[in-house]
Amino acid sequence: MNANKTRTQIILVRHGQTAWNEPGERIRGQSDVPLSEEGLAQARATARYIAARWPLTAVYSSPLSRAMETARAIAEAQGLEVHPLDGLMDLSFGEWEGLTIPEVQARYPDLWRAWQEAPHTVRFPGGESLDDVRSRCTQALREVVERHPGETVAMVAHRVVNQVLLCVILGLGNDHFWHVLQDPCAVSRIEWNGKFYRLALMNDTSHLWRPL
C-alpha cells in the first residue's frame, strides 16, 4: 500500500489576536474572549495560506469564540463547516482568569514563579493542570486521526493546548512546556503514518508578515 494514502495530516493552528493579548495582556483561559479586528485579519490571512497549500476535508476547533472565529475563516475558504471539539478547550486558569500578568505576579508570586520554572507542577486554584489538558487534547487528536485516515484536517486551539500537543508529538513531558512556541495564528503540521506522529512544521507565521 502507498504510504501516502494512509498518512494523515493535522494542520494545527493557534487562534488569532484578541484584546486580551494586546498591551496589558490578561489571562484568558476558558474566558470567552472574541478576536480583535487584528485577530480577524490574521484569521483571514491564515485561511488563505492554508487553502493555497493544503486541501482540507474537515476543520475542528475549541468551542471558545476566538478559536471558532479563526476556524470559521479557515473552513469557509474551503467550503467546509467547523466542528467544535471540547478536548481542544483552553486550560482553565481558574482564579487567574481576567487578571493582568502584573496582578497575577502580585497576588500569586510563588505560583507565578512555579508556572514559569516548573509548569508541570502547577494546578491553578479553581482551575486545571497541564496534565488535565494533556489528557483531553491527546484524546481529541486521537479521535480526529481515527475519523480521518489518509486525510488532511485542521485543528484550531490555544497556546497552552497547542504547546502541550507539540510536546506529546515530540515525546516530551509537560516539564518542556515552555520549550516550544505558539504565536497568534501560528501554523504547525503534524503527520500520522499509522505508527507514530512526526512534526513537519512548527509555529509558521510567515503568512502574517508576507500575506498572499
ROSE-4610 file (N, C-alpha, C; in Angstrom, 1 decimal, always signed):
// ROSE-4610
residu = [M/M/M/N/N/N/A/A/A/N/N/N/K/K/K/T/T/T/R/R/R/T/T/T/Q/Q/Q/I/I/I/I/I/I/L/L/L/V/V/V/R/R/R/H/H/H/G/G/G/Q/Q/Q/T/T/T/A/A/A/W/W/W/N/N/N/E/E/E/P/P/P/G/G/G/E/E/E/R/R/R/I/I/I/R/R/R/G/G/G/Q/Q/Q/S/S/S/D/D/D/V/V/V/P/P/P/L/L/L/S/S/S/E/E/E/E/E/E/G/G/G/L/L/L/A/A/A/Q/Q/Q/A/A/A/R/R/R/A/A/A/T/T/T/A/A/A/R/R/R/Y/Y/Y/I/I/I/A/A/A/A/A/A/R/R/R/W/W/W/P/P/P/L/L/L/T/T/T/A/A/A/V/V/V/Y/Y/Y/S/S/S/S/S/S/P/P/P/L/L/L/S/S/S/R/R/R/A/A/A/M/M/M/E/E/E/T/T/T/A/A/A/R/R/R/A/A/A/I/I/I/A/A/A/E/E/E/A/A/A/Q/Q/Q/G/G/G/L/L/L/E/E/E/V/V/V/H/H/H/P/P/P/L/L/L/D/D/D/G/G/G/L/L/L/M/M/M/D/D/D/L/L/L/S/S/S/F/F/F/G/G/G/E/E/E/W/W/W/E/E/E/G/G/G/L/L/L/T/T/T/I/I/I/P/P/P/E/E/E/V/V/V/Q/Q/Q/A/A/A/R/R/R/Y/Y/Y/P/P/P/D/D/D/L/L/L/W/W/W/R/R/R/A/A/A/W/W/W/Q/Q/Q/E/E/E/A/A/A/P/P/P/H/H/H/T/T/T/V/V/V/R/R/R/F/F/F/P/P/P/G/G/G/G/G/G/E/E/E/S/S/S/L/L/L/D/D/D/D/D/D/V/V/V/R/R/R/S/S/S/R/R/R/C/C/C/T/T/T/Q/Q/Q/A/A/A/L/L/L/R/R/R/E/E/E/V/V/V/V/V/V/E/E/E/R/R/R/H/H/H/P/P/P/G/G/G/E/E/E/T/T/T/V/V/V/A/A/A/M/M/M/V/V/V/A/A/A/H/H/H/R/R/R/V/V/V/V/V/V/N/N/N/Q/Q/Q/V/V/V/L/L/L/L/L/L/C/C/C/V/V/V/I/I/I/L/L/L/G/G/G/L/L/L/G/G/G/N/N/N/D/D/D/H/H/H/F/F/F/W/W/W/H/H/H/V/V/V/L/L/L/Q/Q/Q/D/D/D/P/P/P/C/C/C/A/A/A/V/V/V/S/S/S/R/R/R/I/I/I/E/E/E/W/W/W/N/N/N/G/G/G/K/K/K/F/F/F/Y/Y/Y/R/R/R/L/L/L/A/A/A/L/L/L/M/M/M/N/N/N/D/D/D/T/T/T/S/S/S/H/H/H/L/L/L/W/W/W/R/R/R/P/P/P/L/L/L]
num = [1/1/1/2/2/2/3/3/3/4/4/4/5/5/5/6/6/6/7/7/7/8/8/8/9/9/9/10/10/10/11/11/11/12/12/12/13/13/13/14/14/14/15/15/15/16/16/16/17/17/17/18/18/18/19/19/19/20/20/20/21/21/21/22/22/22/23/23/23/24/24/24/25/25/25/26/26/26/27/27/27/28/28/28/29/29/29/30/30/30/31/31/31/32/32/32/33/33/33/34/34/34/35/35/35/36/36/36/37/37/37/38/38/38/39/39/39/40/40/40/41/41/41/42/42/42/43/43/43/44/44/44/45/45/45/46/46/46/47/47/47/48/48/48/49/49/49/50/50/50/51/51/51/52/52/52/53/53/53/54/54/54/55/55/55/56/56/56/57/57/57/58/58/58/59/59/59/60/60/60/61/61/61/62/62/62/63/63/63/64/64/64/65/65/65/66/66/66/67/67/67/68/68/68/69/69/69/70/70/70/71/71/71/72/72/72/73/73/73/74/74/74/75/75/75/76/76/76/77/77/77/78/78/78/79/79/79/80/80/80/81/81/81/82/82/82/83/83/83/84/84/84/85/85/85/86/86/86/87/87/87/88/88/88/89/89/89/90/90/90/91/91/91/92/92/92/93/93/93/94/94/94/95/95/95/96/96/96/97/97/97/98/98/98/99/99/99/100/100/100/101/101/101/102/102/102/103/103/103/104/104/104/105/105/105/106/106/106/107/107/107/108/108/108/109/109/109/110/110/110/111/111/111/112/112/112/113/113/113/114/114/114/115/115/115/116/116/116/117/117/117/118/118/118/119/119/119/120/120/120/121/121/121/122/122/122/123/123/123/124/124/124/125/125/125/126/126/126/127/127/127/128/128/128/129/129/129/130/130/130/131/131/131/132/132/132/133/133/133/134/134/134/135/135/135/136/136/136/137/137/137/138/138/138/139/139/139/140/140/140/141/141/141/142/142/142/143/143/143/144/144/144/145/145/145/146/146/146/147/147/147/148/148/148/149/149/149/150/150/150/151/151/151/152/152/152/153/153/153/154/154/154/155/155/155/156/156/156/157/157/157/158/158/158/159/159/159/160/160/160/161/161/161/162/162/162/163/163/163/164/164/164/165/165/165/166/166/166/167/167/167/168/168/168/169/169/169/170/170/170/171/171/171/172/172/172/173/173/173/174/174/174/175/175/175/176/176/176/177/177/177/178/178/178/179/179/179/180/180/180/181/181/181/182/182/182/183/183/183/184/184/184/185/185/185/186/186/186/187/187/187/188/188/188/189/189/189/190/190/190/191/191/191/192/192/192/193/193/193/194/194/194/195/195/195/196/196/196/197/197/197/198/198/198/199/199/199/200/200/200/201/201/201/202/202/202/203/203/203/204/204/204/205/205/205/206/206/206/207/207/207/208/208/208/209/209/209/210/210/210/211/211/211/212/212/212]
x = [+0.8/+0.0/+0.9/+0.5/+1.2/+1.1/+2.3/+2.3/+1.6/+1.6/+1.0/-0.6/-1.1/-2.6/-3.0/-2.1/-2.5/-2.0/-1.3/-0.7/-1.8/-2.0/-3.0/-2.2/-2.7/-2.0/-3.0/-2.4/-3.1/-2.5/-3.3/-2.8/-3.3/-2.3/-2.6/-2.4/-3.5/-3.5/-3.8/-3.1/-3.5/-4.4/-5.4/-6.3/-5.6/-6.2/-5.7/-5.7/-5.3/-5.1/-6.5/-6.5/-7.7/-7.3/-8.3/-8.0/-7.2/-7.4/-6.7/-5.2/-4.9/-3.5/-2.6/-3.3/-2.6/-1.9/-1.2/-0.6/-1.5/-1.0/-1.8/-2.5/-1.8/-2.3/-3.0/-4.1/-4.9/-4.9/-5.0/-5.0/-6.4/-6.4/-7.7/-8.3/-7.5/-8.0/-9.4/-10.4/-11.7/-12.7/-12.2/-13.0/-13.2/-14.4/-14.8/-14.5/-13.3/-12.9/-12.8/-13.5/-13.5/-12.2/-12.1/-10.9/-11.1/-10.0/-10.0/-10.0/-10.1/-10.0/-8.7/-7.6/-6.3/-6.4/-7.0/-7.2/-8.0/-9.1/-9.9/-9.1/-8.3/-7.4/-6.4/-5.8/-4.9/-5.6/-6.8/-7.5/-7.7/-8.1/-8.3/-7.0/-5.9/-4.6/-4.2/-4.5/-4.2/-5.1/-6.3/-7.2/-6.7/-6.2/-5.7/-4.4/-3.6/-2.3/-2.6/-3.5/-3.8/-4.5/-5.4/-6.1/-5.2/-4.1/-3.2/-2.3/-2.2/-1.3/-1.9/-3.0/-3.5/-5.0/-5.5/-6.9/-7.4/-8.3/-8.8/-10.1/-10.3/-11.6/-12.4/-11.8/-12.6/-11.8/-12.6/-12.0/-12.6/-11.7/-12.2/-11.7/-12.4/-12.0/-12.4/-11.6/-12.1/-13.4/-14.4/-15.6/-15.6/-14.5/-14.4/-14.3/-15.0/-15.2/-14.0/-12.9/-11.7/-11.1/-11.2/-10.8/-11.9/-13.1/-14.2/-14.2/-13.9/-13.8/-12.6/-11.5/-10.4/-10.7/-11.3/-11.6/-12.6/-13.6/-14.6/-14.0/-13.0/-12.4/-11.7/-11.0/-10.3/-11.2/-12.3/-13.3/-14.0/-14.5/-15.2/-14.4/-13.1/-12.2/-12.2/-12.6/-12.6/-13.9/-15.0/-16.4/-16.7/-16.2/-16.4/-17.1/-17.5/-18.1/-17.1/-17.3/-16.4/-17.1/-16.4/-16.9/-16.2/-17.0/-16.5/-16.0/-14.9/-14.3/-13.9/-14.6/-14.4/-12.9/-12.3/-11.0/-9.9/-10.3/-9.4/-9.5/-10.5/-10.7/-9.4/-9.3/-8.1/-8.0/-6.8/-6.6/-7.5/-8.1/-8.8/-7.7/-7.5/-6.6/-7.3/-8.6/-9.3/-9.3/-8.8/-8.8/-7.9/-7.0/-6.2/-6.9/-8.0/-8.6/-9.1/-8.8/-9.2/-8.2/-7.2/-6.2/-5.0/-4.4/-3.2/-2.0/-0.9/+0.2/+0.8/+0.9/+1.4/+0.4/-0.9/-1.8/-1.5/-1.3/-1.0/+0.3/+1.3/+2.6/+2.5/+1.6/+1.5/+0.7/-0.4/-1.3/-0.8/-0.1/+0.3/+1.8/+2.7/+4.1/+4.7/+4.4/+5.0/+4.5/+3.2/+2.6/+3.0/+3.2/+3.7/+5.1/+5.9/+7.3/+7.3/+6.4/+6.3/+5.9/+4.9/+4.4/+5.5/+6.4/+7.5/+8.6/+8.9/+10.0/+9.7/+8.5/+8.2/+6.7/+6.2/+4.8/+4.1/+4.8/+4.2/+3.7/+4.2/+3.8/+2.6/+2.1/+1.1/-0.3/-1.2/-2.6/-3.2/-3.9/-4.3/-5.5/-5.6/-6.7/-8.0/-8.9/-10.2/-10.1/-8.9/-8.7/-8.1/-7.3/-6.7/-5.2/-4.6/-3.2/-2.9/-1.6/-1.2/-1.5/-1.5/-1.8/-3.3/-4.2/-5.6/-5.7/-5.0/-5.0/-4.5/-3.3/-2.7/-3.6/-4.3/-5.2/-6.3/-7.0/-8.1/-7.7/-6.6/-6.2/-5.6/-4.9/-4.4/-5.5/-6.5/-7.7/-8.4/-8.5/-9.1/-8.3/-7.0/-6.1/-6.3/-6.4/-6.6/-7.9/-9.0/-10.3/-10.3/-9.6/-9.6/-8.8/-7.7/-6.9/-7.7/-8.4/-9.2/-10.4/-10.9/-12.1/-11.6/-10.4/-9.9/-8.6/-8.6/-7.4/-7.0/-5.8/-5.3/-5.8/-6.4/-6.9/-6.1/-6.4/-5.8/-6.8/-6.6/-7.6/-7.0/-7.7/-7.3/-7.8/-7.0/-7.5/-7.0/-8.0/-7.7/-7.9/-6.9/-6.9/-6.2/-5.5/-5.0/-3.5/-2.8/-1.4/-1.1/-1.7/-1.4/-1.7/-2.9/-3.3/-2.3/-1.9/-1.0/+0.4/+0.9/+2.2/+2.2/+1.2/+1.1/+1.1/+0.2/+0.2/+1.5/+2.2/+3.5/+4.5/+4.4/+5.3/+4.9/+3.6/+3.2/+3.8/+3.7/+4.2/+5.7/+6.4/+7.9/+8.4/+7.4/+7.8/+8.3/+7.9/+8.4/+7.3/+7.8/+6.8/+6.4/+5.4/+4.9/+6.0/+7.1/+8.2/+8.9/+8.6/+9.2/+8.2/+7.1/+6.1/+6.6/+7.5/+8.0/+9.1/+9.4/+10.5/+9.9/+8.6/+8.0/+7.2/+7.0/+6.4/+5.2/+4.1/+2.9/+2.5/+2.7/+2.3/+0.9/+0.2/-1.1/-1.2/-2.1/-2.4/-1.1/-0.3/+0.8/+0.2/+0.9/+0.5/+1.6/+1.2/+2.1/+1.5/+2.3/+1.8/+2.4/+1.4/+1.7/+1.3/+2.1/+1.8/+1.6/+0.7/+0.5/+0.6/+1.5/+1.8/+1.2/+0.4/-0.2/+0.5/+1.8/+2.6/+3.0/+3.4/+3.8/+3.6/+3.6/+3.5/+4.8/+4.8/+6.0/+5.6/+6.5/+6.3/+7.0/+6.2/+6.8/+6.9/+6.2/+6.3/+5.8/+6.5/+6.0/+6.1/+5.0/+5.0/+5.3/+4.7/+4.9/+4.0/+4.5/+3.7/+4.1/+4.7/+5.2/+4.0/+2.8/+1.7/+1.2/+1.6/+1.1/+2.0/+3.2/+4.1/+4.4/+4.0/+4.1/+2.8/+1.6/+0.4/+0.3/-0.5/-0.7/-1.5]
y = [-1.2/+0.0/+1.2/+2.2/+3.5/+4.2/+4.5/+5.1/+6.4/+7.2/+8.5/+8.4/+7.2/+7.1/+6.8/+6.4/+6.2/+7.3/+8.2/+9.3/+10.4/+10.7/+11.7/+12.9/+14.1/+15.4/+16.2/+16.7/+17.6/+19.0/+20.0/+21.4/+22.0/+22.2/+22.7/+24.2/+25.0/+26.4/+27.0/+28.0/+28.8/+29.9/+30.3/+31.4/+32.7/+33.7/+35.0/+35.9/+37.1/+38.1/+38.4/+38.6/+39.2/+40.5/+41.2/+42.4/+42.0/+40.8/+40.4/+39.9/+39.8/+39.5/+40.8/+41.9/+43.1/+43.7/+44.9/+45.5/+45.5/+45.2/+45.0/+43.6/+42.6/+41.3/+40.7/+40.1/+39.5/+37.9/+37.2/+35.8/+35.4/+34.6/+34.3/+32.9/+31.9/+30.6/+30.3/+29.9/+29.5/+30.7/+31.9/+33.1/+33.2/+33.5/+33.5/+34.9/+35.2/+36.5/+36.4/+37.2/+37.1/+37.7/+37.5/+38.1/+39.6/+40.3/+41.7/+41.9/+43.1/+43.4/+42.8/+43.0/+42.5/+40.9/+40.3/+38.9/+38.4/+39.1/+38.7/+38.7/+39.8/+39.9/+38.8/+38.4/+37.3/+36.0/+35.8/+34.6/+34.5/+35.6/+35.6/+35.3/+35.8/+35.6/+34.1/+33.6/+32.2/+31.3/+31.6/+30.8/+30.8/+31.9/+31.9/+31.1/+31.2/+30.4/+28.9/+28.5/+27.1/+26.6/+27.4/+27.0/+26.8/+27.6/+27.6/+26.4/+25.7/+24.6/+23.3/+23.3/+22.0/+21.9/+21.2/+20.9/+20.1/+20.7/+20.1/+19.3/+18.3/+17.6/+17.9/+18.5/+18.9/+19.9/+20.6/+21.6/+21.4/+21.3/+21.1/+22.3/+22.7/+23.8/+23.7/+24.3/+24.6/+25.4/+25.1/+25.9/+27.3/+27.8/+29.2/+30.1/+31.3/+32.1/+32.5/+32.8/+33.2/+32.1/+30.9/+29.8/+29.5/+29.5/+29.3/+30.3/+31.6/+32.6/+32.3/+31.9/+31.6/+30.4/+29.4/+28.1/+28.4/+29.3/+29.6/+30.2/+31.1/+31.6/+30.6/+29.7/+28.6/+27.6/+27.3/+26.4/+27.0/+28.3/+28.9/+29.1/+29.2/+29.3/+28.1/+26.9/+25.7/+25.0/+25.8/+25.3/+24.3/+24.4/+23.5/+24.1/+23.3/+23.8/+23.5/+24.1/+23.9/+22.9/+22.0/+21.0/+21.4/+21.8/+22.1/+20.8/+20.9/+19.7/+20.1/+19.7/+20.1/+19.8/+18.8/+18.4/+19.5/+20.4/+21.5/+22.7/+22.7/+23.9/+24.3/+25.6/+26.1/+25.7/+25.7/+25.5/+26.4/+25.9/+26.7/+27.2/+28.6/+29.2/+29.5/+29.2/+29.4/+30.8/+31.1/+32.4/+33.4/+33.0/+33.9/+34.5/+34.0/+34.5/+35.9/+36.7/+38.1/+39.0/+38.5/+39.3/+39.6/+40.7/+41.0/+40.3/+40.2/+39.5/+40.2/+41.5/+42.2/+41.8/+41.8/+41.4/+40.0/+39.1/+37.7/+37.6/+38.3/+38.3/+38.9/+39.9/+40.5/+39.6/+38.9/+38.1/+36.7/+36.2/+34.8/+34.6/+35.3/+35.3/+33.9/+33.0/+31.7/+30.9/+30.9/+30.1/+30.6/+32.0/+32.5/+32.0/+32.0/+31.5/+30.0/+29.3/+27.8/+27.7/+28.5/+28.4/+28.7/+29.6/+29.9/+28.9/+28.3/+27.5/+26.0/+25.6/+24.2/+24.0/+24.4/+24.4/+23.1/+22.0/+20.7/+20.4/+21.2/+21.0/+21.9/+22.7/+23.7/+23.2/+23.3/+23.2/+24.6/+25.2/+26.6/+26.6/+27.5/+27.5/+27.7/+26.7/+26.8/+26.4/+25.8/+25.5/+24.2/+24.1/+22.8/+22.8/+21.7/+21.5/+21.1/+21.2/+20.8/+19.3/+18.5/+17.1/+16.9/+17.7/+17.7/+18.0/+19.1/+19.5/+18.4/+17.8/+16.7/+15.5/+15.2/+14.0/+14.3/+15.4/+15.6/+16.0/+16.8/+17.2/+16.0/+15.1/+13.9/+13.0/+12.9/+12.1/+12.7/+14.1/+14.8/+14.5/+14.6/+14.3/+12.9/+12.0/+10.6/+10.4/+11.0/+10.9/+11.4/+12.6/+13.2/+12.3/+11.8/+10.9/+9.7/+9.1/+7.9/+8.1/+9.3/+9.7/+10.0/+10.4/+10.9/+10.3/+8.9/+8.3/+8.7/+9.1/+9.5/+10.8/+11.6/+12.9/+14.0/+15.3/+16.5/+17.3/+17.5/+18.1/+19.3/+20.3/+21.4/+21.3/+21.7/+21.8/+23.1/+23.9/+25.2/+25.3/+25.7/+25.7/+26.9/+26.7/+27.8/+27.5/+28.5/+28.4/+27.2/+27.2/+26.1/+24.7/+24.6/+23.3/+22.9/+23.8/+23.5/+23.2/+23.9/+23.6/+22.3/+21.9/+20.6/+19.5/+19.7/+18.7/+18.6/+19.7/+19.6/+18.8/+19.0/+18.2/+16.7/+16.4/+15.0/+14.4/+15.2/+14.8/+14.5/+15.3/+15.2/+14.3/+13.6/+12.7/+13.4/+14.6/+15.4/+15.5/+15.5/+15.7/+17.2/+17.4/+18.8/+19.7/+19.1/+20.0/+20.7/+20.3/+21.0/+22.0/+22.3/+23.1/+24.4/+25.1/+26.4/+26.3/+25.0/+24.8/+24.9/+25.0/+25.2/+26.5/+27.0/+28.3/+28.3/+29.0/+29.1/+30.6/+31.3/+32.7/+32.7/+33.9/+34.0/+33.6/+32.8/+32.3/+31.5/+31.0/+30.2/+28.9/+28.3/+27.1/+26.1/+24.9/+23.8/+22.6/+21.6/+20.5/+19.2/+18.3/+17.1/+15.9/+14.9/+13.8/+12.5/+11.7/+10.4/+9.4/+8.5/+7.5/+6.1/+6.1/+4.8/+4.2/+4.6/+4.1/+5.2/+6.3/+7.4/+8.7/+9.8/+11.2/+11.7/+12.6/+13.4/+14.9/+15.7/+17.2/+17.7/+18.1/+18.6/+20.1/+20.8/+22.3/+22.8/+23.9/+24.4/+25.9/+26.5/+27.9/+28.8/+28.4/+29.2/+30.4/+31.6/+32.8/+33.7/+33.1/+33.9/+34.5/+33.9/+34.4/+35.7/+36.0/+37.3/+38.5/+38.2/+39.4/+39.4/+38.3/+38.3/+37.6/+38.3/+37.7/+37.4/+36.4/+36.0/+37.1]
z = [+0.0/+0.0/+0.0/-0.8/-0.8/+0.5/+1.1/+2.5/+2.5/+1.4/+1.4/+1.5/+1.1/+1.2/+2.6/+3.5/+4.9/+5.8/+5.3/+6.1/+6.3/+7.6/+8.0/+8.4/+7.9/+8.2/+9.1/+10.2/+11.0/+10.9/+10.4/+10.4/+11.7/+12.6/+13.9/+13.9/+14.4/+14.3/+15.7/+16.1/+17.2/+16.8/+17.6/+17.2/+17.1/+16.5/+16.3/+17.5/+17.3/+18.4/+19.0/+20.3/+21.0/+21.7/+22.2/+23.0/+24.3/+24.8/+26.0/+25.7/+24.4/+24.0/+23.9/+23.8/+23.5/+24.7/+24.6/+25.8/+27.0/+28.1/+29.3/+29.3/+28.7/+28.4/+29.7/+29.5/+30.5/+30.3/+31.4/+31.3/+30.8/+29.7/+29.0/+29.5/+29.3/+29.7/+29.1/+29.9/+29.3/+29.3/+29.6/+29.4/+27.9/+27.5/+26.1/+25.5/+25.1/+24.5/+23.0/+22.3/+20.8/+20.2/+18.9/+18.2/+18.1/+18.1/+17.8/+16.3/+15.8/+14.4/+13.8/+14.5/+14.0/+14.0/+15.0/+15.0/+13.8/+13.5/+12.4/+11.1/+10.9/+9.7/+9.7/+10.9/+10.9/+10.5/+11.0/+10.7/+9.2/+8.5/+7.1/+6.3/+6.8/+6.1/+6.3/+7.5/+7.8/+6.9/+6.7/+5.9/+4.4/+3.9/+2.6/+2.4/+3.4/+3.5/+3.4/+4.3/+4.3/+3.1/+2.5/+1.3/+0.1/+0.1/-1.0/-1.0/+0.2/+0.4/+0.7/+1.5/+1.9/+1.8/+0.8/+0.7/+1.9/+2.7/+3.9/+3.7/+4.5/+4.5/+5.7/+6.7/+7.9/+8.7/+9.5/+10.4/+11.8/+12.8/+14.2/+15.0/+16.1/+16.9/+18.3/+19.2/+20.5/+20.4/+21.3/+21.2/+21.6/+22.2/+22.5/+21.3/+21.4/+20.2/+19.5/+20.2/+19.5/+18.6/+19.0/+18.2/+17.1/+17.4/+16.4/+15.3/+15.6/+14.6/+13.6/+14.2/+13.4/+12.5/+13.1/+12.4/+11.3/+11.6/+10.6/+9.3/+9.5/+8.3/+7.5/+8.2/+7.5/+6.8/+7.5/+6.9/+5.7/+5.9/+4.8/+3.5/+3.7/+2.5/+1.7/+2.3/+1.6/+1.5/+1.8/+1.7/+2.7/+3.9/+5.0/+6.2/+7.1/+8.4/+9.5/+10.6/+11.8/+12.7/+13.2/+14.2/+15.6/+16.5/+17.9/+18.5/+19.2/+19.9/+21.3/+22.3/+23.7/+24.2/+23.7/+24.1/+23.7/+22.8/+22.4/+23.2/+24.2/+25.0/+25.8/+25.9/+26.6/+28.0/+28.6/+30.0/+30.9/+31.9/+32.9/+33.9/+33.8/+34.8/+36.1/+36.2/+37.5/+37.9/+39.1/+39.8/+39.0/+38.1/+37.4/+36.2/+35.7/+34.5/+34.7/+33.7/+33.7/+34.3/+35.0/+35.6/+34.7/+34.8/+34.1/+34.7/+33.9/+34.5/+35.7/+35.8/+37.0/+38.2/+38.0/+39.0/+39.5/+38.6/+39.0/+39.8/+39.3/+40.0/+41.4/+41.6/+42.9/+43.9/+43.3/+44.2/+44.4/+43.4/+43.5/+43.1/+43.9/+43.5/+43.4/+44.4/+44.4/+43.2/+43.0/+41.9/+40.6/+40.4/+39.2/+38.9/+39.9/+39.8/+39.4/+40.0/+39.6/+38.2/+37.8/+36.4/+35.4/+35.7/+34.8/+34.8/+36.0/+36.2/+36.2/+36.6/+36.7/+36.3/+35.1/+34.8/+35.0/+34.9/+35.1/+36.5/+37.5/+38.9/+39.3/+38.4/+38.8/+38.6/+39.6/+39.4/+39.8/+38.9/+39.2/+40.1/+41.1/+42.1/+41.4/+41.5/+40.8/+39.4/+38.9/+37.5/+37.3/+36.2/+35.8/+35.9/+35.6/+35.4/+34.0/+33.6/+32.3/+32.0/+33.1/+32.9/+32.5/+33.0/+32.6/+31.1/+30.7/+29.3/+28.4/+28.8/+28.0/+27.8/+28.8/+28.7/+27.7/+27.8/+26.9/+25.5/+25.3/+24.0/+23.2/+23.9/+23.3/+22.8/+23.6/+23.2/+22.0/+22.0/+20.8/+19.6/+19.6/+18.5/+18.0/+18.9/+18.5/+17.8/+18.4/+17.7/+16.3/+16.1/+14.8/+13.8/+14.2/+13.4/+13.0/+13.9/+13.7/+12.7/+12.8/+11.9/+10.5/+10.3/+9.0/+8.5/+8.4/+7.9/+6.5/+6.3/+5.0/+4.5/+5.4/+5.0/+5.7/+5.3/+5.9/+6.6/+7.8/+8.7/+9.5/+9.7/+10.5/+11.9/+12.9/+14.3/+14.8/+15.4/+15.9/+17.4/+18.1/+19.5/+20.1/+21.2/+22.0/+22.3/+22.8/+23.0/+23.9/+25.1/+26.0/+25.4/+24.8/+24.2/+23.1/+22.3/+21.2/+21.7/+22.7/+23.2/+23.9/+24.6/+25.2/+24.1/+23.1/+22.0/+21.3/+21.1/+20.4/+21.3/+22.6/+23.5/+23.3/+23.2/+23.0/+21.7/+20.7/+19.4/+19.4/+20.1/+20.2/+21.3/+22.0/+23.1/+24.3/+24.6/+25.7/+26.8/+28.0/+29.1/+29.3/+30.1/+30.3/+31.0/+31.5/+32.0/+30.9/+29.7/+28.5/+27.9/+28.6/+28.0/+27.4/+28.1/+27.7/+26.6/+26.2/+25.2/+23.8/+23.6/+22.3/+22.3/+21.1/+21.0/+20.1/+20.4/+19.6/+19.6/+18.5/+18.3/+17.8/+17.9/+17.4/+15.9/+15.5/+14.2/+13.6/+14.5/+14.0/+13.4/+12.4/+11.8/+12.0/+12.5/+12.6/+11.8/+11.4/+10.6/+11.3/+11.6/+12.2/+11.2/+11.1/+10.3/+11.2/+10.8/+11.5/+10.4/+10.5/+9.5/+9.9/+10.9/+11.3/+12.5/+12.7/+13.8/+14.8/+14.3/+15.1/+14.5/+15.3/+14.8/+14.4/+13.4/+13.1/+13.0/+13.5/+13.4/+12.1/+11.2/+9.9/+9.8/+10.6/+10.6/+11.9/+12.4/+13.7/+13.7/+14.3/+14.6/+13.4/+12.2/+11.0/+11.0/+11.0/+10.9/+9.7/+8.8/+7.6/+6.8/+6.9/+6.2/+6.8/+8.0/+8.7/+8.3/+8.0/+7.6/+6.1/+5.4/+4.0/+3.4/+3.6/+3.2/+1.7/+1.4/+0.0/-0.7]
